[in-house]
Amino acid sequence: MSANTETMTVSQYLLHRLKEIGIDDIFSVPGDFNLVFLDRVQDSGLINLVGDCNELNAAYAADGYARVKGVGAVITTFGVGELSAVNGIAGSYSEMVPVVKITGTPNTKSQASGALLHHTLGNGDFRAFQKIFSHITVTNTTLLPHNAASEIDRVLTECVQKVRPVYISLPTDVVDAEITVDKKPLNLALPPNPEKIEAACIRQIAKAVEEAKDPIIIADACAIRHHCEKELLELIEKTGLPFYTTPMGKAVISESHPQFRGIYVGSLSNVRVKDEVENADLILSIGGLKSDFNTGSFSYRMDTDKTVEIHSDYTDVFFGTYKAVGMKYLLPKLASVIPKREFKRIGALSNEVPQIDMKAMVPQAWFWPRMGQFMKANDIVVAETGTSVFGALNSHLPEGATFISQILWGSIGYTVGSTLGAAVAGGARRVILFVGDGSFQLTCQEVSVMIRLGLHPIIFLLNNNGYTIERLIHGVKRTYNDIDNWDFSKTLDYFGGAAGQDKIGFQGRANTAEEFEQVLKKVESHNDKINFVEVMMDWLDAPENLVKQAEASAALNRS
């Protein structure tokens, strides 16, 4: 053994590398094929093990954790456990979130013999579930003593560099197998852009900006996913260009920045924002992701002959493509060559809260601007698919805020588990969840884990009596859009019980805007505890942009 190597068990090495890439907590549900590995995690002193109520929620939690911390991990058992996590991992793949999915699997002898074990399909195929995950991860592996060290390094590097989930199968008899490992740290740096191709790309973009009269920047999801916020901010400030974001790019740069102009969602945009973007003669699109909900049902007006698309691994300048020229290295170089220009300064969009009858039920048009006032610097804001995410787009987020949503994958219930993960990752940062009554019923169990861990999110449950987004798209009065109306205002009682009372802040219901204002004061006095606020809203009241999106989605479904 050389001075640069040492002996470890497979589990020790896996935990060592997980810690190295930034994972301090792993979400899990126990099952007999992962129990020994869970022991090793708990006993390691390296990584904290968080127990979840089910595997789907654990995957959601790992996703939320990764969006705050940079990368997350989840452990399940083979078959029944990992299949329960499939939807969560698929969402992470769709939305480009790096999550390490670890599955405890039967021992290698049982797998080799095709033994008729529990949690199998009864056909001797122990690879079926790994094949399923191969479609929703960038790479997958089965750890064995002869390959464990190299495969752990390869898979975790791909997870970080490609910002997508990966899958690791860990057989029970491999967990404590001893292996020789290299002491060198992982090389997680992205490969550099091709020098000559990048130089040509820079020249063309700089020339286009110089010749443009009204150039702008649109920052989108991939700038966040590929951790290019600092590079993007440098470009914005050194060039002086006005910038816009998209729903998936919300808060990539502070919405208090003087150059921020608003959120562009195609035809669903604020009228002023729509006019400014569509009348610009040059658009630098950074990390664009043109999904239906992110573009107002594909209603963008960004002609190719005036658009530069800068992505993680290529750049399009008008009709030409510069392969392998990615944003991480390109943006700082653009910032250094594009001269700063003075552009016409126009006042920011209004964040004023409208006047309403405070003794009436809370209206959506008032609620979201009011929430913008409630939010504080560095808050983590989690918005559920449907009413909440479309409404939150109308809330001004303060300096340092993080916005978490699932606009592309759109799995209802995602945010409860994600809030758990974000709260674990965020430490002292305040986490605020907006979730509808229907979505909450899918994954509400994780509130019990939040209480057990002493976490302190603020949960606003919007009770509008069913699936409002679905009603707006189709079936306004259909019973399949109805739900049983739980006594939501007592949620912390029935998930925390007497044992959790010292960890519980405010819980209750606001029937009117006046009551809601009083509730906010009570919540502010319990920032160190979990708070739960049920907000009563009219069943068909919805943010204007959601109403328009629902109409567009319904039309698209009919076409």
C-alpha positions as CSV (number, residue, x, y, z in Angstrom):
1,M,0.0,0.0,0.0
2,S,1.4,3.4,-1.0
3,A,1.4,6.6,1.0
4,N,-1.5,7.9,-1.1
5,T,-3.8,4.9,-0.4
6,E,-5.5,3.5,2.6
7,T,-7.9,0.7,3.6
8,M,-11.6,1.4,4.3
9,T,-14.9,-0.5,4.1
10,V,-17.2,0.3,1.1
11,S,-19.6,2.1,3.4
12,Q,-16.9,4.2,5.0
13,Y,-15.6,5.3,1.6
14,L,-19.1,6.1,0.3
15,L,-19.8,8.2,3.4
16,H,-16.4,9.9,3.1
17,R,-17.1,10.9,-0.5
18,L,-20.7,12.0,0.2
19,K,-19.4,14.3,2.9
20,E,-16.7,15.6,0.5
21,I,-19.3,16.7,-2.1
22,G,-21.3,18.6,0.6
23,I,-23.8,16.2,2.1
24,D,-24.2,16.5,5.8
25,D,-27.6,14.8,6.1
26,I,-29.2,11.8,4.4
27,F,-32.9,11.1,4.2
28,S,-34.1,7.6,4.6
29,V,-36.7,4.9,5.4
30,P,-35.5,1.6,7.0
31,G,-36.0,-1.7,5.3
32,D,-34.2,-5.0,5.9
33,F,-31.8,-4.7,2.9
34,N,-30.5,-1.2,4.0
35,L,-30.4,-1.7,7.8
36,V,-26.7,-2.4,8.2
37,F,-25.8,0.6,6.0
38,L,-28.1,2.8,8.1
39,D,-26.2,1.6,11.2
40,R,-22.9,2.6,9.5
41,V,-24.4,6.1,8.7
42,Q,-25.6,6.6,12.2
43,D,-22.3,5.4,13.8
44,S,-20.0,7.3,11.4
45,G,-20.2,10.7,13.0
46,L,-19.8,12.1,9.5
47,I,-23.4,12.4,8.3
48,N,-26.7,12.8,10.1
49,L,-29.4,10.3,9.3
50,V,-33.0,11.7,8.9
51,G,-35.8,9.2,9.1
52,D,-38.9,10.0,6.9
53,C,-42.4,8.7,7.0
54,N,-42.2,7.2,3.5
55,E,-39.8,6.9,0.6
56,L,-41.6,9.4,-1.7
57,N,-41.3,12.1,0.9
58,A,-37.7,11.2,1.6
59,A,-36.9,11.7,-2.1
60,Y,-38.8,15.0,-2.1
61,A,-36.8,16.0,1.0
62,A,-33.5,15.1,-0.6
63,D,-34.5,17.3,-3.6
64,G,-35.4,20.3,-1.4
65,Y,-32.1,19.8,0.5
66,A,-30.1,19.7,-2.7
67,R,-31.7,23.0,-3.9
68,V,-30.4,24.7,-0.8
69,K,-27.2,22.8,-0.1
70,G,-26.1,21.9,-3.7
71,V,-26.6,18.1,-3.6
72,G,-28.7,15.7,-1.6
73,A,-29.0,12.0,-0.9
74,V,-31.7,9.4,0.0
75,I,-31.5,5.8,1.1
76,T,-34.3,3.2,0.6
77,T,-34.6,-0.5,0.6
78,F,-34.8,-2.7,-2.5
79,G,-38.0,-3.0,-4.6
80,V,-40.9,-1.7,-2.6
81,G,-38.9,1.1,-1.0
82,E,-37.1,2.4,-4.1
83,L,-40.2,2.2,-6.3
84,S,-42.0,4.4,-3.8
85,A,-39.2,7.0,-4.4
86,V,-39.3,6.9,-8.2
87,N,-41.6,9.9,-8.6
88,G,-39.4,12.0,-6.4
89,I,-36.2,11.0,-8.3
90,A,-38.0,11.6,-11.6
91,G,-38.8,15.1,-10.5
92,S,-35.2,15.7,-9.6
93,Y,-34.1,14.5,-13.0
94,S,-36.7,16.6,-14.8
95,E,-35.8,19.7,-12.8
96,M,-32.0,19.1,-12.9
97,V,-31.4,18.6,-9.1
98,P,-28.4,16.5,-8.1
99,V,-29.6,13.7,-5.7
100,V,-27.7,10.5,-4.8
101,K,-30.2,7.6,-4.7
102,I,-28.8,4.8,-2.6
103,T,-30.6,1.4,-2.6
104,G,-29.8,-1.3,-0.1
105,T,-30.1,-4.6,-2.1
106,P,-30.0,-8.3,-1.4
107,N,-26.6,-10.0,-1.0
108,T,-24.7,-10.9,-4.2
109,K,-25.2,-14.6,-3.8
110,S,-29.0,-14.3,-3.7
111,Q,-28.9,-12.1,-6.7
112,A,-26.6,-14.4,-8.6
113,S,-28.8,-17.4,-7.9
114,G,-32.1,-15.6,-8.7
115,A,-33.4,-16.5,-5.2
116,L,-37.2,-16.0,-4.7
117,L,-36.9,-13.3,-2.1
118,H,-39.5,-10.9,-0.7
119,H,-39.6,-7.5,-2.4
120,T,-38.8,-9.1,-5.8
121,L,-41.0,-9.7,-8.8
122,G,-40.7,-13.4,-8.2
123,N,-38.9,-13.9,-11.5
124,G,-35.3,-13.9,-10.3
125,D,-34.6,-10.5,-12.0
126,F,-32.8,-8.3,-9.5
127,R,-32.0,-5.7,-12.1
128,A,-35.5,-4.7,-13.0
129,F,-35.7,-1.7,-10.6
130,Q,-32.2,-0.5,-11.4
131,K,-33.3,-0.5,-15.1
132,I,-36.2,1.7,-14.2
133,F,-33.9,4.2,-12.4
134,S,-31.6,4.2,-15.5
135,H,-34.2,6.3,-17.3
136,I,-34.4,8.9,-14.5
137,T,-30.7,9.2,-13.5
138,V,-27.6,10.2,-15.5
139,T,-25.8,7.1,-14.4
140,N,-26.2,4.0,-12.2
141,T,-24.0,1.4,-10.6
142,T,-23.9,-1.7,-8.4
143,L,-21.1,-1.5,-5.9
144,L,-18.9,-4.6,-5.6
145,P,-15.5,-4.9,-3.7
146,H,-13.5,-4.8,-6.9
147,N,-15.1,-1.7,-8.4
148,A,-16.5,0.2,-5.4
149,A,-13.9,2.9,-5.0
150,S,-13.7,3.8,-8.7
151,E,-17.5,3.6,-9.2
152,I,-18.3,5.8,-6.2
153,D,-15.9,8.4,-7.5
154,R,-17.3,8.2,-11.0
155,V,-21.0,8.3,-10.1
156,L,-20.7,11.1,-7.5
157,T,-18.6,13.2,-9.9
158,E,-21.3,12.9,-12.6
159,C,-24.0,13.8,-10.1
160,V,-22.3,17.1,-9.3
161,Q,-21.0,18.0,-12.7
162,K,-24.2,17.1,-14.6
163,V,-26.6,18.3,-11.8
164,R,-28.9,15.3,-12.1
165,P,-29.7,12.3,-9.9
166,V,-27.6,9.1,-9.8
167,Y,-28.4,5.6,-8.6
168,I,-26.2,3.4,-6.4
169,S,-27.1,-0.2,-5.6
170,L,-25.4,-1.4,-2.4
171,P,-25.7,-5.2,-1.7
172,T,-25.9,-6.2,2.0
173,D,-22.7,-8.3,1.9
174,V,-20.7,-5.4,0.3
175,V,-21.4,-2.8,3.0
176,D,-18.5,-3.9,5.2
177,A,-16.2,-5.3,2.5
178,E,-12.7,-3.8,2.8
179,I,-11.2,-2.0,-0.2
180,T,-8.1,0.0,-0.9
181,V,-8.8,3.6,-1.8
182,D,-7.0,6.7,-3.1
183,K,-6.7,9.7,-0.7
184,K,-6.9,12.3,-3.5
185,P,-10.0,14.5,-3.4
186,L,-12.5,14.3,-6.2
187,N,-12.0,16.6,-9.2
188,L,-15.4,18.2,-9.5
189,A,-14.4,21.0,-11.8
190,L,-16.0,21.3,-15.2
191,P,-13.8,20.8,-18.2
192,P,-12.8,24.1,-19.8
193,N,-14.5,25.4,-22.9
194,P,-12.6,24.8,-26.2
195,E,-10.3,27.9,-26.3
196,K,-10.7,28.9,-30.0
197,I,-14.4,28.1,-30.2
198,E,-15.0,30.1,-27.1
199,A,-13.0,33.0,-28.3
200,A,-15.0,33.1,-31.6
201,C,-18.2,32.9,-29.6
202,I,-17.2,35.8,-27.3
203,R,-16.3,38.0,-30.3
204,Q,-19.7,37.5,-31.9
205,I,-21.7,38.1,-28.7
206,A,-19.7,41.2,-27.8
207,K,-20.2,42.6,-31.4
208,A,-24.0,41.9,-31.2
209,V,-24.2,43.7,-27.8
210,E,-22.2,46.7,-29.1
211,E,-24.5,47.1,-32.2
212,A,-27.8,46.6,-30.2
213,K,-29.8,49.6,-29.1
214,D,-31.9,47.8,-26.4
215,P,-30.2,44.6,-25.3
216,I,-31.5,42.7,-22.3
217,I,-30.8,39.6,-20.2
218,I,-33.3,36.9,-19.3
219,A,-32.1,34.6,-16.6
220,D,-33.6,31.2,-16.3
221,A,-33.6,27.9,-14.4
222,C,-30.3,26.4,-15.6
223,A,-28.3,29.4,-14.3
224,I,-29.5,28.3,-10.8
225,R,-29.1,24.6,-11.3
226,H,-25.5,25.0,-12.6
227,H,-24.6,27.4,-9.8
228,C,-23.8,30.4,-12.1
229,E,-25.5,33.0,-9.9
230,K,-22.2,34.8,-9.1
231,E,-21.1,34.8,-12.8
232,L,-24.5,36.0,-13.9
233,L,-24.5,38.8,-11.3
234,E,-21.0,39.9,-12.5
235,L,-22.3,40.0,-16.1
236,I,-25.3,42.1,-15.2
237,E,-23.4,44.6,-13.1
238,K,-20.4,45.0,-15.4
239,T,-22.6,45.5,-18.5
240,G,-25.4,47.5,-16.9
241,L,-28.0,45.5,-18.9
242,P,-31.5,45.3,-17.5
243,F,-32.5,41.8,-16.6
244,Y,-35.6,39.7,-16.3
245,T,-36.2,36.2,-14.9
246,T,-38.7,33.4,-15.7
247,P,-40.9,31.5,-13.2
248,M,-38.2,28.8,-12.9
249,G,-35.5,31.4,-12.7
250,K,-37.2,33.5,-10.0
251,A,-34.8,35.0,-7.4
252,V,-31.7,33.8,-9.3
253,I,-30.5,37.4,-8.7
254,S,-32.1,39.6,-6.0
255,E,-35.4,41.0,-7.1
256,S,-34.3,44.2,-5.2
257,H,-31.5,44.7,-7.7
258,P,-31.9,48.1,-9.5
259,Q,-31.5,46.4,-12.9
260,F,-34.2,43.8,-12.3
261,R,-37.3,44.5,-14.4
262,G,-39.7,41.6,-13.7
263,I,-40.7,38.1,-14.6
264,Y,-41.2,37.2,-18.3
265,V,-43.8,34.5,-18.9
266,G,-44.7,35.2,-22.6
267,S,-48.3,36.3,-23.0
268,L,-49.0,35.8,-19.2
269,S,-46.4,38.5,-18.3
270,N,-47.2,41.9,-16.9
271,V,-48.0,44.2,-19.8
272,R,-45.0,46.4,-19.3
273,V,-42.6,43.4,-19.0
274,K,-44.0,41.8,-22.1
275,D,-43.5,45.0,-24.1
276,E,-40.0,45.6,-22.9
277,V,-38.8,42.0,-23.6
278,E,-40.5,41.6,-27.0
279,N,-39.3,45.0,-28.2
280,A,-35.7,44.4,-27.2
281,D,-33.4,44.1,-30.2
282,L,-31.1,41.6,-28.5
283,I,-31.8,39.0,-25.8
284,L,-29.1,37.2,-23.9
285,S,-30.9,34.2,-22.6
286,I,-29.0,32.6,-19.8
287,G,-29.9,29.0,-18.9
288,G,-33.2,29.0,-20.7
289,L,-35.7,26.2,-20.2
290,K,-38.7,26.6,-22.4
291,S,-41.3,24.4,-20.9
292,D,-45.0,25.1,-21.1
293,F,-45.6,26.6,-17.6
294,N,-42.3,28.5,-17.8
295,T,-43.2,30.2,-21.1
296,G,-46.9,30.9,-20.8
297,S,-47.8,27.8,-22.8
298,F,-45.0,28.5,-25.4
299,S,-46.1,32.1,-26.0
300,Y,-42.5,33.5,-25.9
301,R,-41.7,36.1,-28.6
302,M,-38.0,35.7,-28.9
303,D,-37.0,35.6,-32.5
304,T,-33.8,33.5,-33.3
305,D,-32.2,36.4,-35.2
306,K,-32.1,38.5,-32.1
307,T,-31.5,35.9,-29.4
308,V,-28.3,34.5,-27.9
309,E,-28.9,31.2,-25.9
310,I,-26.2,30.5,-23.3
311,H,-26.5,27.0,-21.8
312,S,-24.5,24.8,-19.6
313,D,-22.7,22.9,-22.4
314,Y,-23.3,24.9,-25.6
315,T,-24.1,28.4,-26.8
316,D,-26.4,29.4,-29.7
317,V,-25.7,32.8,-31.2
318,F,-28.6,33.5,-33.6
319,F,-28.6,30.6,-36.0
320,G,-25.1,29.2,-35.2
321,T,-24.1,26.8,-32.4
322,Y,-20.8,26.8,-30.5
323,K,-20.5,23.3,-29.1
324,A,-19.1,22.7,-25.6
325,V,-19.1,26.4,-24.8
326,G,-20.8,26.5,-21.4
327,M,-22.0,29.3,-19.3
328,K,-19.8,28.7,-16.2
329,Y,-16.7,29.8,-17.9
330,L,-18.2,32.0,-20.7
331,L,-20.1,34.5,-18.5
332,P,-17.1,35.9,-16.7
333,K,-15.3,36.4,-19.9
334,L,-18.2,38.1,-21.5
335,A,-18.4,40.4,-18.4
336,S,-14.8,41.4,-19.0
337,V,-15.1,42.4,-22.6
338,I,-18.6,44.0,-22.9
339,P,-18.3,47.6,-22.0
340,K,-20.8,49.0,-19.5
341,R,-23.5,51.2,-20.9
342,E,-26.1,53.5,-19.4
343,F,-29.7,52.5,-20.1
344,K,-32.9,54.3,-19.5
345,R,-33.9,53.8,-15.9
346,I,-37.6,53.0,-15.4
347,G,-39.3,52.5,-12.0
348,A,-39.6,49.0,-10.7
349,L,-43.0,47.2,-10.9
350,S,-45.3,48.1,-8.1
351,N,-45.3,45.9,-5.0
352,E,-48.1,47.8,-3.3
353,V,-50.8,45.8,-1.5
354,P,-54.3,46.6,-2.9
355,Q,-57.0,48.1,-0.6
356,I,-59.7,45.5,0.2
357,D,-62.5,44.8,2.6
358,M,-60.5,43.5,5.6
359,K,-63.6,41.8,7.1
360,A,-64.0,39.6,4.0
361,M,-62.4,36.3,3.0
362,V,-58.7,36.6,2.0
363,P,-58.5,37.3,-1.7
364,Q,-55.6,36.0,-3.8
365,A,-54.9,39.4,-5.4
366,W,-54.2,40.8,-1.9
367,F,-52.6,37.8,-0.3
368,W,-49.5,37.5,-2.5
369,P,-48.4,41.1,-2.5
370,R,-48.9,41.0,1.3
371,M,-46.7,38.0,1.5
372,G,-44.0,39.9,-0.3
373,Q,-44.0,42.4,2.6
374,F,-43.9,39.5,5.1
375,M,-40.8,37.9,3.7
376,K,-37.4,38.7,5.0
377,A,-33.8,38.7,3.6
378,N,-32.5,35.1,3.1
379,D,-35.8,33.4,3.5
380,I,-36.3,30.1,1.7
381,V,-39.7,30.2,0.0
382,V,-41.3,26.9,-1.1
383,A,-44.4,27.1,-3.4
384,E,-46.6,24.2,-4.3
385,T,-47.7,23.4,-7.8
386,G,-50.9,25.2,-8.7
387,T,-52.3,28.2,-7.0
388,S,-49.3,28.7,-4.7
389,V,-46.6,28.7,-7.3
390,F,-48.5,31.0,-9.7
391,G,-49.4,33.3,-6.8
392,A,-45.9,33.4,-5.4
393,L,-44.6,34.8,-8.7
394,N,-46.5,37.9,-7.7
395,S,-44.7,38.2,-4.3
396,H,-41.5,40.3,-4.3
397,L,-38.7,38.3,-2.8
398,P,-36.1,40.1,-0.7
399,E,-32.3,40.0,-0.9
400,G,-30.8,36.6,-0.5
401,A,-34.1,34.7,-0.8
402,T,-34.2,31.2,-2.3
403,F,-37.3,30.2,-4.3
404,I,-38.2,26.5,-4.5
405,S,-40.9,25.1,-6.8
406,Q,-41.5,22.3,-9.2
407,I,-42.8,24.1,-12.3
408,L,-41.6,21.5,-14.9
409,W,-42.3,18.2,-13.1
410,G,-45.3,19.6,-11.2
411,S,-45.9,16.7,-8.8
412,I,-48.5,17.9,-6.3
413,G,-47.5,17.3,-2.7
414,Y,-43.8,17.8,-3.5
415,T,-43.4,20.8,-1.3
416,V,-44.1,19.3,2.1
417,G,-41.2,16.9,1.8
418,S,-39.1,19.5,0.0
419,T,-39.8,21.9,2.9
420,L,-38.4,19.3,5.3
421,G,-35.2,19.0,3.2
422,A,-34.9,22.8,2.8
423,A,-35.3,23.3,6.6
424,V,-32.6,20.7,7.4
425,A,-30.2,22.3,4.9
426,G,-31.1,25.9,5.7
427,G,-30.2,25.8,9.4
428,A,-31.1,29.2,10.9
429,R,-32.7,30.4,7.7
430,R,-36.4,30.9,7.8
431,V,-38.4,28.5,5.5
432,I,-41.9,29.5,4.3
433,L,-44.2,26.9,2.7
434,F,-47.3,27.8,0.6
435,V,-49.4,24.7,-0.1
436,G,-52.9,24.0,-1.1
437,D,-55.3,21.8,0.9
438,G,-55.4,19.1,-1.8
439,S,-51.7,18.9,-2.3
440,F,-51.1,18.9,1.5
441,Q,-53.2,15.7,1.9
442,L,-50.8,13.8,-0.3
443,T,-47.6,14.2,1.8
444,C,-48.6,15.8,5.1
445,Q,-46.9,13.1,7.2
446,E,-43.6,14.9,7.0
447,V,-44.9,17.6,9.3
448,S,-44.4,15.0,12.1
449,V,-40.7,14.8,11.2
450,M,-40.3,18.6,11.2
451,I,-41.7,18.6,14.7
452,R,-39.6,15.7,15.9
453,L,-36.4,17.4,14.6
454,G,-37.4,20.8,16.1
455,L,-37.4,22.5,12.7
456,H,-39.2,25.9,12.4
457,P,-40.8,26.4,9.0
458,I,-43.9,28.6,8.6
459,I,-46.6,26.7,6.7
460,F,-49.4,28.6,5.0
461,L,-52.1,26.2,3.9
462,L,-54.4,27.8,1.4
463,N,-57.8,26.2,1.9
464,N,-59.9,26.8,-1.3
465,N,-61.9,23.6,-1.0
466,G,-60.3,21.3,-3.5
467,Y,-58.1,21.2,-6.6
468,T,-58.6,24.7,-7.9
469,I,-56.0,24.6,-10.7
470,E,-57.7,21.4,-12.0
471,R,-61.1,23.0,-11.7
472,L,-59.8,26.0,-13.8
473,I,-58.4,23.6,-16.5
474,H,-61.4,21.2,-16.6
475,G,-64.3,20.0,-14.5
476,V,-65.2,23.0,-12.3
477,K,-68.0,21.1,-10.5
478,R,-66.8,17.6,-11.0
479,T,-66.5,15.6,-7.8
480,Y,-63.0,14.3,-8.7
481,N,-61.7,17.8,-7.9
482,D,-63.3,17.7,-4.4
483,I,-61.4,16.6,-1.3
484,D,-62.5,15.9,2.3
485,N,-62.1,19.1,4.3
486,W,-59.8,18.1,7.2
487,D,-59.5,20.2,10.4
488,F,-56.2,21.6,9.0
489,S,-55.8,24.2,11.8
490,K,-55.1,21.4,14.2
491,T,-52.4,19.8,12.1
492,L,-49.6,20.4,14.5
493,D,-51.6,18.8,17.3
494,Y,-52.3,15.5,15.5
495,F,-48.8,15.2,14.1
496,G,-46.9,16.4,17.1
497,G,-49.1,15.4,20.0
498,A,-48.3,16.3,23.6
499,A,-44.6,15.4,23.1
500,G,-44.2,18.1,20.5
501,Q,-45.9,20.9,22.3
502,D,-42.7,22.7,23.3
503,K,-41.7,22.7,19.6
504,I,-45.0,24.2,18.3
505,G,-45.5,27.9,17.8
506,F,-48.8,29.3,16.4
507,Q,-51.4,27.1,14.7
508,G,-54.8,28.3,13.7
509,R,-57.1,29.5,11.0
510,A,-57.7,32.9,9.4
511,N,-61.2,33.3,8.0
512,T,-60.8,37.0,7.0
513,A,-58.0,39.4,6.0
514,E,-58.3,41.1,9.3
515,E,-57.8,37.9,11.2
516,F,-54.9,37.0,8.9
517,E,-53.1,40.2,9.9
518,Q,-53.5,39.3,13.5
519,V,-52.2,35.8,12.8
520,L,-49.0,37.2,11.1
521,K,-48.2,39.1,14.3
522,K,-48.5,35.9,16.3
523,V,-46.3,33.9,13.8
524,E,-43.6,36.6,14.1
525,S,-43.4,36.0,17.8
526,H,-42.7,32.3,17.3
527,N,-39.9,32.3,14.7
528,D,-38.0,29.6,16.6
529,K,-40.8,27.1,16.3
530,I,-43.0,25.5,13.6
531,N,-46.1,27.6,12.7
532,F,-49.2,26.4,10.8
533,V,-51.7,28.9,9.4
534,E,-54.8,27.8,7.5
535,V,-56.0,30.6,5.2
536,M,-59.6,30.4,4.0
537,M,-60.1,31.4,0.4
538,D,-62.9,31.2,-2.1
539,W,-62.9,28.0,-4.0
540,L,-62.5,29.6,-7.5
541,D,-60.4,32.6,-6.5
542,A,-57.0,32.3,-8.2
543,P,-54.1,34.5,-9.3
544,E,-54.8,36.1,-12.7
545,N,-51.7,34.4,-14.3
546,L,-53.0,31.0,-13.1
547,V,-56.4,31.7,-14.7
548,K,-54.7,32.5,-18.0
549,Q,-52.4,29.5,-17.8
550,A,-55.3,27.2,-17.1
551,E,-57.1,28.5,-20.1
552,A,-54.0,28.0,-22.2
553,S,-53.5,24.5,-20.9
554,A,-57.1,23.6,-21.5
555,A,-56.8,24.8,-25.1
556,L,-53.6,22.9,-25.6
557,N,-55.2,19.7,-24.3
558,R,-58.0,20.1,-26.8
559,S,-55.8,20.7,-29.8
